[in-house]
Amino acid sequence: MVGLLESLMTAGVVDDQTGTPSNKNAEARGLGLANVAASLSGGIAGCGMIGQTVSNVKYGGGFRRWPQGGCCFH
């Protein structure tokens, strides 16, 4: 539940910064499906981080797929 709230809050912050709306329902469904898939494959469920997302937007990471690249550096 906390992860969902954090993801929706992050989406709201990015909406304000970029001036573009996001689909909060799609965000919630995607997070839920990803967490179920992670747990079924032995992984750990998670959610988007506000700090990383805001930094990506601030420094020019404006593509929807940009956060996927962040996993390569953690």
mmCIF file of the N, C-alpha and C atoms, coordinates in Angstrom:
data_MODEL
# 
_entry.id   MODEL 
# 
loop_
_atom_site.group_PDB 
_atom_site.id 
_atom_site.type_symbol 
_atom_site.label_atom_id 
_atom_site.label_alt_id 
_atom_site.label_comp_id 
_atom_site.label_asym_id 
_atom_site.label_entity_id 
_atom_site.label_seq_id 
_atom_site.pdbx_PDB_ins_code 
_atom_site.Cartn_x 
_atom_site.Cartn_y 
_atom_site.Cartn_z 
_atom_site.occupancy 
_atom_site.B_iso_or_equiv 
_atom_site.pdbx_formal_charge 
_atom_site.auth_seq_id 
_atom_site.auth_comp_id 
_atom_site.auth_asym_id 
_atom_site.auth_atom_id 
_atom_site.pdbx_PDB_model_num 
ATOM 1   N N  . MET A 1 1  ? 0.823  -1.194  0.000   1.00 0.00 ? 1  MET A N  1 
ATOM 2   C CA . MET A 1 1  ? 0.000  0.000   0.000   1.00 0.00 ? 1  MET A CA 1 
ATOM 3   C C  . MET A 1 1  ? 0.865  1.256   0.000   1.00 0.00 ? 1  MET A C  1 
ATOM 4   N N  . VAL A 1 2  ? 1.939  1.225   0.786   1.00 0.00 ? 2  VAL A N  1 
ATOM 5   C CA . VAL A 1 2  ? 2.823  2.386   0.849   1.00 0.00 ? 2  VAL A CA 1 
ATOM 6   C C  . VAL A 1 2  ? 3.486  2.628   -0.508  1.00 0.00 ? 2  VAL A C  1 
ATOM 7   N N  . GLY A 1 3  ? 3.880  1.543   -1.177  1.00 0.00 ? 3  GLY A N  1 
ATOM 8   C CA . GLY A 1 3  ? 4.495  1.669   -2.496  1.00 0.00 ? 3  GLY A CA 1 
ATOM 9   C C  . GLY A 1 3  ? 3.560  2.296   -3.513  1.00 0.00 ? 3  GLY A C  1 
ATOM 10  N N  . LEU A 1 4  ? 2.295  1.925   -3.458  1.00 0.00 ? 4  LEU A N  1 
ATOM 11  C CA . LEU A 1 4  ? 1.303  2.504   -4.366  1.00 0.00 ? 4  LEU A CA 1 
ATOM 12  C C  . LEU A 1 4  ? 1.148  3.997   -4.104  1.00 0.00 ? 4  LEU A C  1 
ATOM 13  N N  . LEU A 1 5  ? 1.045  4.372   -2.841  1.00 0.00 ? 5  LEU A N  1 
ATOM 14  C CA . LEU A 1 5  ? 0.910  5.796   -2.505  1.00 0.00 ? 5  LEU A CA 1 
ATOM 15  C C  . LEU A 1 5  ? 2.134  6.586   -2.941  1.00 0.00 ? 5  LEU A C  1 
ATOM 16  N N  . GLU A 1 6  ? 3.330  6.015   -2.741  1.00 0.00 ? 6  GLU A N  1 
ATOM 17  C CA . GLU A 1 6  ? 4.546  6.707   -3.156  1.00 0.00 ? 6  GLU A CA 1 
ATOM 18  C C  . GLU A 1 6  ? 4.602  6.859   -4.674  1.00 0.00 ? 6  GLU A C  1 
ATOM 19  N N  . SER A 1 7  ? 4.211  5.832   -5.404  1.00 0.00 ? 7  SER A N  1 
ATOM 20  C CA . SER A 1 7  ? 4.226  5.909   -6.861  1.00 0.00 ? 7  SER A CA 1 
ATOM 21  C C  . SER A 1 7  ? 3.233  6.948   -7.380  1.00 0.00 ? 7  SER A C  1 
ATOM 22  N N  . LEU A 1 8  ? 2.047  6.988   -6.788  1.00 0.00 ? 8  LEU A N  1 
ATOM 23  C CA . LEU A 1 8  ? 1.057  7.975   -7.214  1.00 0.00 ? 8  LEU A CA 1 
ATOM 24  C C  . LEU A 1 8  ? 1.498  9.395   -6.849  1.00 0.00 ? 8  LEU A C  1 
ATOM 25  N N  . MET A 1 9  ? 2.146  9.548   -5.697  1.00 0.00 ? 9  MET A N  1 
ATOM 26  C CA . MET A 1 9  ? 2.672  10.847  -5.313  1.00 0.00 ? 9  MET A CA 1 
ATOM 27  C C  . MET A 1 9  ? 3.789  11.281  -6.268  1.00 0.00 ? 9  MET A C  1 
ATOM 28  N N  . THR A 1 10 ? 4.645  10.339  -6.642  1.00 0.00 ? 10 THR A N  1 
ATOM 29  C CA . THR A 1 10 ? 5.708  10.634  -7.599  1.00 0.00 ? 10 THR A CA 1 
ATOM 30  C C  . THR A 1 10 ? 5.123  11.053  -8.941  1.00 0.00 ? 10 THR A C  1 
ATOM 31  N N  . ALA A 1 11 ? 4.090  10.362  -9.396  1.00 0.00 ? 11 ALA A N  1 
ATOM 32  C CA . ALA A 1 11 ? 3.448  10.715  -10.663 1.00 0.00 ? 11 ALA A CA 1 
ATOM 33  C C  . ALA A 1 11 ? 2.877  12.128  -10.598 1.00 0.00 ? 11 ALA A C  1 
ATOM 34  N N  . GLY A 1 12 ? 2.296  12.500  -9.470  1.00 0.00 ? 12 GLY A N  1 
ATOM 35  C CA . GLY A 1 12 ? 1.760  13.853  -9.311  1.00 0.00 ? 12 GLY A CA 1 
ATOM 36  C C  . GLY A 1 12 ? 2.856  14.911  -9.349  1.00 0.00 ? 12 GLY A C  1 
ATOM 37  N N  . VAL A 1 13 ? 3.995  14.633  -8.718  1.00 0.00 ? 13 VAL A N  1 
ATOM 38  C CA . VAL A 1 13 ? 5.118  15.576  -8.732  1.00 0.00 ? 13 VAL A CA 1 
ATOM 39  C C  . VAL A 1 13 ? 5.643  15.759  -10.151 1.00 0.00 ? 13 VAL A C  1 
ATOM 40  N N  . VAL A 1 14 ? 5.796  14.661  -10.868 1.00 0.00 ? 14 VAL A N  1 
ATOM 41  C CA . VAL A 1 14 ? 6.292  14.743  -12.249 1.00 0.00 ? 14 VAL A CA 1 
ATOM 42  C C  . VAL A 1 14 ? 5.279  15.444  -13.143 1.00 0.00 ? 14 VAL A C  1 
ATOM 43  N N  . ASP A 1 15 ? 3.999  15.206  -12.924 1.00 0.00 ? 15 ASP A N  1 
ATOM 44  C CA . ASP A 1 15 ? 2.968  15.920  -13.685 1.00 0.00 ? 15 ASP A CA 1 
ATOM 45  C C  . ASP A 1 15 ? 3.112  17.425  -13.497 1.00 0.00 ? 15 ASP A C  1 
ATOM 46  N N  . ASP A 1 16 ? 3.339  17.843  -12.260 1.00 0.00 ? 16 ASP A N  1 
ATOM 47  C CA . ASP A 1 16 ? 3.504  19.272  -11.980 1.00 0.00 ? 16 ASP A CA 1 
ATOM 48  C C  . ASP A 1 16 ? 4.764  19.828  -12.618 1.00 0.00 ? 16 ASP A C  1 
ATOM 49  N N  . GLN A 1 17 ? 5.850  19.077  -12.609 1.00 0.00 ? 17 GLN A N  1 
ATOM 50  C CA . GLN A 1 17 ? 7.116  19.558  -13.161 1.00 0.00 ? 17 GLN A CA 1 
ATOM 51  C C  . GLN A 1 17 ? 7.102  19.641  -14.675 1.00 0.00 ? 17 GLN A C  1 
ATOM 52  N N  . THR A 1 18 ? 6.469  18.670  -15.310 1.00 0.00 ? 18 THR A N  1 
ATOM 53  C CA . THR A 1 18 ? 6.495  18.620  -16.771 1.00 0.00 ? 18 THR A CA 1 
ATOM 54  C C  . THR A 1 18 ? 5.278  19.270  -17.420 1.00 0.00 ? 18 THR A C  1 
ATOM 55  N N  . GLY A 1 19 ? 4.219  19.475  -16.658 1.00 0.00 ? 19 GLY A N  1 
ATOM 56  C CA . GLY A 1 19 ? 3.008  20.058  -17.219 1.00 0.00 ? 19 GLY A CA 1 
ATOM 57  C C  . GLY A 1 19 ? 2.219  19.080  -18.073 1.00 0.00 ? 19 GLY A C  1 
ATOM 58  N N  . THR A 1 20 ? 2.491  17.790  -17.935 1.00 0.00 ? 20 THR A N  1 
ATOM 59  C CA . THR A 1 20 ? 1.769  16.776  -18.697 1.00 0.00 ? 20 THR A CA 1 
ATOM 60  C C  . THR A 1 20 ? 1.050  15.840  -17.732 1.00 0.00 ? 20 THR A C  1 
ATOM 61  N N  . PRO A 1 21 ? -0.137 15.391  -18.089 1.00 0.00 ? 21 PRO A N  1 
ATOM 62  C CA . PRO A 1 21 ? -0.865 14.485  -17.200 1.00 0.00 ? 21 PRO A CA 1 
ATOM 63  C C  . PRO A 1 21 ? -0.381 13.045  -17.358 1.00 0.00 ? 21 PRO A C  1 
ATOM 64  N N  . SER A 1 22 ? -0.516 12.274  -16.309 1.00 0.00 ? 22 SER A N  1 
ATOM 65  C CA . SER A 1 22 ? -0.213 10.843  -16.384 1.00 0.00 ? 22 SER A CA 1 
ATOM 66  C C  . SER A 1 22 ? -1.479 10.061  -16.051 1.00 0.00 ? 22 SER A C  1 
ATOM 67  N N  . ASN A 1 23 ? -1.477 8.820   -16.437 1.00 0.00 ? 23 ASN A N  1 
ATOM 68  C CA . ASN A 1 23 ? -2.624 7.953   -16.190 1.00 0.00 ? 23 ASN A CA 1 
ATOM 69  C C  . ASN A 1 23 ? -2.376 7.214   -14.875 1.00 0.00 ? 23 ASN A C  1 
ATOM 70  N N  . LYS A 1 24 ? -2.987 7.687   -13.812 1.00 0.00 ? 24 LYS A N  1 
ATOM 71  C CA . LYS A 1 24 ? -2.757 7.107   -12.486 1.00 0.00 ? 24 LYS A CA 1 
ATOM 72  C C  . LYS A 1 24 ? -3.289 5.678   -12.391 1.00 0.00 ? 24 LYS A C  1 
ATOM 73  N N  . ASN A 1 25 ? -4.365 5.369   -13.094 1.00 0.00 ? 25 ASN A N  1 
ATOM 74  C CA . ASN A 1 25 ? -4.893 3.999   -13.090 1.00 0.00 ? 25 ASN A CA 1 
ATOM 75  C C  . ASN A 1 25 ? -3.904 3.031   -13.732 1.00 0.00 ? 25 ASN A C  1 
ATOM 76  N N  . ALA A 1 26 ? -3.309 3.440   -14.847 1.00 0.00 ? 26 ALA A N  1 
ATOM 77  C CA . ALA A 1 26 ? -2.313 2.593   -15.506 1.00 0.00 ? 26 ALA A CA 1 
ATOM 78  C C  . ALA A 1 26 ? -1.081 2.437   -14.616 1.00 0.00 ? 26 ALA A C  1 
ATOM 79  N N  . GLU A 1 27 ? -0.706 3.497   -13.915 1.00 0.00 ? 27 GLU A N  1 
ATOM 80  C CA . GLU A 1 27 ? 0.423  3.447   -12.986 1.00 0.00 ? 27 GLU A CA 1 
ATOM 81  C C  . GLU A 1 27 ? 0.166  2.409   -11.887 1.00 0.00 ? 27 GLU A C  1 
ATOM 82  N N  . ALA A 1 28 ? -1.021 2.442   -11.310 1.00 0.00 ? 28 ALA A N  1 
ATOM 83  C CA . ALA A 1 28 ? -1.362 1.510   -10.228 1.00 0.00 ? 28 ALA A CA 1 
ATOM 84  C C  . ALA A 1 28 ? -1.433 0.069   -10.732 1.00 0.00 ? 28 ALA A C  1 
ATOM 85  N N  . ARG A 1 29 ? -2.040 -0.142  -11.889 1.00 0.00 ? 29 ARG A N  1 
ATOM 86  C CA . ARG A 1 29 ? -2.121 -1.500  -12.444 1.00 0.00 ? 29 ARG A CA 1 
ATOM 87  C C  . ARG A 1 29 ? -0.737 -2.038  -12.779 1.00 0.00 ? 29 ARG A C  1 
ATOM 88  N N  . GLY A 1 30 ? 0.086  -1.208  -13.400 1.00 0.00 ? 30 GLY A N  1 
ATOM 89  C CA . GLY A 1 30 ? 1.439  -1.632  -13.773 1.00 0.00 ? 30 GLY A CA 1 
ATOM 90  C C  . GLY A 1 30 ? 2.276  -1.982  -12.557 1.00 0.00 ? 30 GLY A C  1 
ATOM 91  N N  . LEU A 1 31 ? 2.178  -1.171  -11.507 1.00 0.00 ? 31 LEU A N  1 
ATOM 92  C CA . LEU A 1 31 ? 2.922  -1.442  -10.279 1.00 0.00 ? 31 LEU A CA 1 
ATOM 93  C C  . LEU A 1 31 ? 2.451  -2.751  -9.649  1.00 0.00 ? 31 LEU A C  1 
ATOM 94  N N  . GLY A 1 32 ? 1.151  -2.962  -9.618  1.00 0.00 ? 32 GLY A N  1 
ATOM 95  C CA . GLY A 1 32 ? 0.616  -4.195  -9.046  1.00 0.00 ? 32 GLY A CA 1 
ATOM 96  C C  . GLY A 1 32 ? 1.050  -5.430  -9.810  1.00 0.00 ? 32 GLY A C  1 
ATOM 97  N N  . LEU A 1 33 ? 0.960  -5.370  -11.133 1.00 0.00 ? 33 LEU A N  1 
ATOM 98  C CA . LEU A 1 33 ? 1.369  -6.515  -11.952 1.00 0.00 ? 33 LEU A CA 1 
ATOM 99  C C  . LEU A 1 33 ? 2.863  -6.782  -11.827 1.00 0.00 ? 33 LEU A C  1 
ATOM 100 N N  . ALA A 1 34 ? 3.664  -5.732  -11.812 1.00 0.00 ? 34 ALA A N  1 
ATOM 101 C CA . ALA A 1 34 ? 5.112  -5.901  -11.688 1.00 0.00 ? 34 ALA A CA 1 
ATOM 102 C C  . ALA A 1 34 ? 5.482  -6.503  -10.333 1.00 0.00 ? 34 ALA A C  1 
ATOM 103 N N  . ASN A 1 35 ? 4.805  -6.079  -9.283  1.00 0.00 ? 35 ASN A N  1 
ATOM 104 C CA . ASN A 1 35 ? 5.101  -6.623  -7.957  1.00 0.00 ? 35 ASN A CA 1 
ATOM 105 C C  . ASN A 1 35 ? 4.679  -8.082  -7.833  1.00 0.00 ? 35 ASN A C  1 
ATOM 106 N N  . VAL A 1 36 ? 3.563  -8.444  -8.452  1.00 0.00 ? 36 VAL A N  1 
ATOM 107 C CA . VAL A 1 36 ? 3.142  -9.848  -8.449  1.00 0.00 ? 36 VAL A CA 1 
ATOM 108 C C  . VAL A 1 36 ? 4.148  -10.687 -9.228  1.00 0.00 ? 36 VAL A C  1 
ATOM 109 N N  . ALA A 1 37 ? 4.556  -10.203 -10.397 1.00 0.00 ? 37 ALA A N  1 
ATOM 110 C CA . ALA A 1 37 ? 5.535  -10.934 -11.205 1.00 0.00 ? 37 ALA A CA 1 
ATOM 111 C C  . ALA A 1 37 ? 6.869  -11.069 -10.472 1.00 0.00 ? 37 ALA A C  1 
ATOM 112 N N  . ALA A 1 38 ? 7.280  -10.012 -9.772  1.00 0.00 ? 38 ALA A N  1 
ATOM 113 C CA . ALA A 1 38 ? 8.537  -10.071 -9.021  1.00 0.00 ? 38 ALA A CA 1 
ATOM 114 C C  . ALA A 1 38 ? 8.460  -11.115 -7.911  1.00 0.00 ? 38 ALA A C  1 
ATOM 115 N N  . SER A 1 39 ? 7.354  -11.139 -7.204  1.00 0.00 ? 39 SER A N  1 
ATOM 116 C CA . SER A 1 39 ? 7.243  -12.104 -6.103  1.00 0.00 ? 39 SER A CA 1 
ATOM 117 C C  . SER A 1 39 ? 7.131  -13.537 -6.612  1.00 0.00 ? 39 SER A C  1 
ATOM 118 N N  . LEU A 1 40 ? 6.480  -13.749 -7.740  1.00 0.00 ? 40 LEU A N  1 
ATOM 119 C CA . LEU A 1 40 ? 6.367  -15.093 -8.296  1.00 0.00 ? 40 LEU A CA 1 
ATOM 120 C C  . LEU A 1 40 ? 7.699  -15.618 -8.815  1.00 0.00 ? 40 LEU A C  1 
ATOM 121 N N  . SER A 1 41 ? 8.587  -14.720 -9.204  1.00 0.00 ? 41 SER A N  1 
ATOM 122 C CA . SER A 1 41 ? 9.889  -15.147 -9.725  1.00 0.00 ? 41 SER A CA 1 
ATOM 123 C C  . SER A 1 41 ? 10.985 -15.083 -8.663  1.00 0.00 ? 41 SER A C  1 
ATOM 124 N N  . GLY A 1 42 ? 10.591 -14.875 -7.404  1.00 0.00 ? 42 GLY A N  1 
ATOM 125 C CA . GLY A 1 42 ? 11.564 -14.871 -6.324  1.00 0.00 ? 42 GLY A CA 1 
ATOM 126 C C  . GLY A 1 42 ? 12.217 -13.533 -6.080  1.00 0.00 ? 42 GLY A C  1 
ATOM 127 N N  . GLY A 1 43 ? 11.726 -12.495 -6.707  1.00 0.00 ? 43 GLY A N  1 
ATOM 128 C CA . GLY A 1 43 ? 12.289 -11.158 -6.528  1.00 0.00 ? 43 GLY A CA 1 
ATOM 129 C C  . GLY A 1 43 ? 11.636 -10.412 -5.378  1.00 0.00 ? 43 GLY A C  1 
ATOM 130 N N  . ILE A 1 44 ? 12.033 -9.159  -5.236  1.00 0.00 ? 44 ILE A N  1 
ATOM 131 C CA . ILE A 1 44 ? 11.491 -8.307  -4.185  1.00 0.00 ? 44 ILE A CA 1 
ATOM 132 C C  . ILE A 1 44 ? 10.656 -7.208  -4.840  1.00 0.00 ? 44 ILE A C  1 
ATOM 133 N N  . ALA A 1 45 ? 9.436  -7.038  -4.363  1.00 0.00 ? 45 ALA A N  1 
ATOM 134 C CA . ALA A 1 45 ? 8.553  -6.002  -4.907  1.00 0.00 ? 45 ALA A CA 1 
ATOM 135 C C  . ALA A 1 45 ? 9.083  -4.621  -4.552  1.00 0.00 ? 45 ALA A C  1 
ATOM 136 N N  . GLY A 1 46 ? 8.785  -3.647  -5.377  1.00 0.00 ? 46 GLY A N  1 
ATOM 137 C CA . GLY A 1 46 ? 9.261  -2.292  -5.115  1.00 0.00 ? 46 GLY A CA 1 
ATOM 138 C C  . GLY A 1 46 ? 8.397  -1.255  -5.795  1.00 0.00 ? 46 GLY A C  1 
ATOM 139 N N  . CYS A 1 47 ? 8.843  -0.013  -5.725  1.00 0.00 ? 47 CYS A N  1 
ATOM 140 C CA . CYS A 1 47 ? 8.110  1.083   -6.352  1.00 0.00 ? 47 CYS A CA 1 
ATOM 141 C C  . CYS A 1 47 ? 9.099  2.164   -6.784  1.00 0.00 ? 47 CYS A C  1 
ATOM 142 N N  . GLY A 1 48 ? 8.604  3.142   -7.528  1.00 0.00 ? 48 GLY A N  1 
ATOM 143 C CA . GLY A 1 48 ? 9.447  4.234   -7.988  1.00 0.00 ? 48 GLY A CA 1 
ATOM 144 C C  . GLY A 1 48 ? 9.908  5.124   -6.847  1.00 0.00 ? 48 GLY A C  1 
ATOM 145 N N  . MET A 1 49 ? 11.108 5.654   -6.964  1.00 0.00 ? 49 MET A N  1 
ATOM 146 C CA . MET A 1 49 ? 11.639 6.531   -5.921  1.00 0.00 ? 49 MET A CA 1 
ATOM 147 C C  . MET A 1 49 ? 11.462 7.982   -6.347  1.00 0.00 ? 49 MET A C  1 
ATOM 148 N N  . ILE A 1 50 ? 10.982 8.803   -5.446  1.00 0.00 ? 50 ILE A N  1 
ATOM 149 C CA . ILE A 1 50 ? 10.709 10.206  -5.757  1.00 0.00 ? 50 ILE A CA 1 
ATOM 150 C C  . ILE A 1 50 ? 11.993 10.935  -6.133  1.00 0.00 ? 50 ILE A C  1 
ATOM 151 N N  . GLY A 1 51 ? 13.046 10.762  -5.350  1.00 0.00 ? 51 GLY A N  1 
ATOM 152 C CA . GLY A 1 51 ? 14.303 11.478  -5.602  1.00 0.00 ? 51 GLY A CA 1 
ATOM 153 C C  . GLY A 1 51 ? 14.900 11.158  -6.948  1.00 0.00 ? 51 GLY A C  1 
ATOM 154 N N  . GLN A 1 52 ? 14.959 9.889   -7.308  1.00 0.00 ? 52 GLN A N  1 
ATOM 155 C CA . GLN A 1 52 ? 15.520 9.488   -8.599  1.00 0.00 ? 52 GLN A CA 1 
ATOM 156 C C  . GLN A 1 52 ? 14.667 10.027  -9.749  1.00 0.00 ? 52 GLN A C  1 
ATOM 157 N N  . THR A 1 53 ? 13.365 9.956   -9.606  1.00 0.00 ? 53 THR A N  1 
ATOM 158 C CA . THR A 1 53 ? 12.474 10.413  -10.663 1.00 0.00 ? 53 THR A CA 1 
ATOM 159 C C  . THR A 1 53 ? 12.576 11.916  -10.866 1.00 0.00 ? 53 THR A C  1 
ATOM 160 N N  . VAL A 1 54 ? 12.581 12.674  -9.777  1.00 0.00 ? 54 VAL A N  1 
ATOM 161 C CA . VAL A 1 54 ? 12.684 14.130  -9.881  1.00 0.00 ? 54 VAL A CA 1 
ATOM 162 C C  . VAL A 1 54 ? 14.038 14.520  -10.485 1.00 0.00 ? 54 VAL A C  1 
ATOM 163 N N  . SER A 1 55 ? 15.099 13.827  -10.099 1.00 0.00 ? 55 SER A N  1 
ATOM 164 C CA . SER A 1 55 ? 16.422 14.103  -10.679 1.00 0.00 ? 55 SER A CA 1 
ATOM 165 C C  . SER A 1 55 ? 16.435 13.811  -12.171 1.00 0.00 ? 55 SER A C  1 
ATOM 166 N N  . ASN A 1 56 ? 15.824 12.707  -12.589 1.00 0.00 ? 56 ASN A N  1 
ATOM 167 C CA . ASN A 1 56 ? 15.759 12.374  -14.014 1.00 0.00 ? 56 ASN A CA 1 
ATOM 168 C C  . ASN A 1 56 ? 15.058 13.478  -14.799 1.00 0.00 ? 56 ASN A C  1 
ATOM 169 N N  . VAL A 1 57 ? 13.954 13.980  -14.278 1.00 0.00 ? 57 VAL A N  1 
ATOM 170 C CA . VAL A 1 57 ? 13.214 15.039  -14.968 1.00 0.00 ? 57 VAL A CA 1 
ATOM 171 C C  . VAL A 1 57 ? 14.027 16.330  -14.979 1.00 0.00 ? 57 VAL A C  1 
ATOM 172 N N  . LYS A 1 58 ? 14.627 16.662  -13.847 1.00 0.00 ? 58 LYS A N  1 
ATOM 173 C CA . LYS A 1 58 ? 15.387 17.906  -13.721 1.00 0.00 ? 58 LYS A CA 1 
ATOM 174 C C  . LYS A 1 58 ? 16.582 17.957  -14.663 1.00 0.00 ? 58 LYS A C  1 
ATOM 175 N N  . TYR A 1 59 ? 17.245 16.823  -14.859 1.00 0.00 ? 59 TYR A N  1 
ATOM 176 C CA . TYR A 1 59 ? 18.455 16.787  -15.674 1.00 0.00 ? 59 TYR A CA 1 
ATOM 177 C C  . TYR A 1 59 ? 18.221 16.280  -17.088 1.00 0.00 ? 59 TYR A C  1 
ATOM 178 N N  . GLY A 1 60 ? 16.975 16.310  -17.541 1.00 0.00 ? 60 GLY A N  1 
ATOM 179 C CA . GLY A 1 60 ? 16.696 16.062  -18.955 1.00 0.00 ? 60 GLY A CA 1 
ATOM 180 C C  . GLY A 1 60 ? 16.206 14.680  -19.319 1.00 0.00 ? 60 GLY A C  1 
ATOM 181 N N  . GLY A 1 61 ? 15.959 13.817  -18.374 1.00 0.00 ? 61 GLY A N  1 
ATOM 182 C CA . GLY A 1 61 ? 15.448 12.478  -18.693 1.00 0.00 ? 61 GLY A CA 1 
ATOM 183 C C  . GLY A 1 61 ? 13.959 12.534  -18.945 1.00 0.00 ? 61 GLY A C  1 
ATOM 184 N N  . GLY A 1 62 ? 13.563 12.984  -20.115 1.00 0.00 ? 62 GLY A N  1 
ATOM 185 C CA . GLY A 1 62 ? 12.151 13.208  -20.386 1.00 0.00 ? 62 GLY A CA 1 
ATOM 186 C C  . GLY A 1 62 ? 11.434 12.072  -21.078 1.00 0.00 ? 62 GLY A C  1 
ATOM 187 N N  . PHE A 1 63 ? 12.122 10.970  -21.328 1.00 0.00 ? 63 PHE A N  1 
ATOM 188 C CA . PHE A 1 63 ? 11.495 9.865   -22.030 1.00 0.00 ? 63 PHE A CA 1 
ATOM 189 C C  . PHE A 1 63 ? 10.798 8.940   -21.041 1.00 0.00 ? 63 PHE A C  1 
ATOM 190 N N  . ARG A 1 64 ? 9.715  8.314   -21.453 1.00 0.00 ? 64 ARG A N  1 
ATOM 191 C CA . ARG A 1 64 ? 8.969  7.408   -20.586 1.00 0.00 ? 64 ARG A CA 1 
ATOM 192 C C  . ARG A 1 64 ? 9.802  6.187   -20.209 1.00 0.00 ? 64 ARG A C  1 
ATOM 193 N N  . ARG A 1 65 ? 10.710 5.769   -21.054 1.00 0.00 ? 65 ARG A N  1 
ATOM 194 C CA . ARG A 1 65 ? 11.524 4.581   -20.802 1.00 0.00 ? 65 ARG A CA 1 
ATOM 195 C C  . ARG A 1 65 ? 12.811 4.904   -20.044 1.00 0.00 ? 65 ARG A C  1 
ATOM 196 N N  . TRP A 1 66 ? 13.085 6.151   -19.751 1.00 0.00 ? 66 TRP A N  1 
ATOM 197 C CA . TRP A 1 66 ? 14.331 6.552   -19.118 1.00 0.00 ? 66 TRP A CA 1 
ATOM 198 C C  . TRP A 1 66 ? 14.591 5.851   -17.777 1.00 0.00 ? 66 TRP A C  1 
ATOM 199 N N  . PRO A 1 67 ? 13.614 5.693   -16.882 1.00 0.00 ? 67 PRO A N  1 
ATOM 200 C CA . PRO A 1 67 ? 13.887 5.022   -15.597 1.00 0.00 ? 67 PRO A CA 1 
ATOM 201 C C  . PRO A 1 67 ? 14.345 3.579   -15.739 1.00 0.00 ? 67 PRO A C  1 
ATOM 202 N N  . GLN A 1 68 ? 14.002 2.922   -16.836 1.00 0.00 ? 68 GLN A N  1 
ATOM 203 C CA . GLN A 1 68 ? 14.434 1.539   -17.017 1.00 0.00 ? 68 GLN A CA 1 
ATOM 204 C C  . GLN A 1 68 ? 15.947 1.451   -17.123 1.00 0.00 ? 68 GLN A C  1 
ATOM 205 N N  . GLY A 1 69 ? 16.577 2.493   -17.614 1.00 0.00 ? 69 GLY A N  1 
ATOM 206 C CA . GLY A 1 69 ? 18.032 2.502   -17.698 1.00 0.00 ? 69 GLY A CA 1 
ATOM 207 C C  . GLY A 1 69 ? 18.690 2.640   -16.344 1.00 0.00 ? 69 GLY A C  1 
ATOM 208 N N  . GLY A 1 70 ? 17.982 3.217   -15.384 1.00 0.00 ? 70 GLY A N  1 
ATOM 209 C CA . GLY A 1 70 ? 18.538 3.398   -14.049 1.00 0.00 ? 70 GLY A CA 1 
ATOM 210 C C  . GLY A 1 70 ? 18.847 2.095   -13.341 1.00 0.00 ? 70 GLY A C  1 
ATOM 211 N N  . CYS A 1 71 ? 18.136 1.049   -13.699 1.00 0.00 ? 71 CYS A N  1 
ATOM 212 C CA . CYS A 1 71 ? 18.382 -0.238  -13.046 1.00 0.00 ? 71 CYS A CA 1 
ATOM 213 C C  . CYS A 1 71 ? 19.752 -0.800  -13.412 1.00 0.00 ? 71 CYS A C  1 
ATOM 214 N N  . CYS A 1 72 ? 20.319 -0.352  -14.500 1.00 0.00 ? 72 CYS A N  1 
ATOM 215 C CA . CYS A 1 72 ? 21.630 -0.860  -14.927 1.00 0.00 ? 72 CYS A CA 1 
ATOM 216 C C  . CYS A 1 72 ? 22.761 -0.323  -14.064 1.00 0.00 ? 72 CYS A C  1 
ATOM 217 N N  . PHE A 1 73 ? 22.510 0.772   -13.335 1.00 0.00 ? 73 PHE A N  1 
ATOM 218 C CA . PHE A 1 73 ? 23.566 1.414   -12.569 1.00 0.00 ? 73 PHE A CA 1 
ATOM 219 C C  . PHE A 1 73 ? 23.415 1.224   -11.071 1.00 0.00 ? 73 PHE A C  1 
ATOM 220 N N  . HIS A 1 74 ? 22.487 0.398   -10.621 1.00 0.00 ? 74 HIS A N  1 
ATOM 221 C CA . HIS A 1 74 ? 22.302 0.167   -9.181  1.00 0.00 ? 74 HIS A CA 1 
ATOM 222 C C  . HIS A 1 74 ? 22.838 -1.176  -8.777  1.00 0.00 ? 74 HIS A C  1 
# 
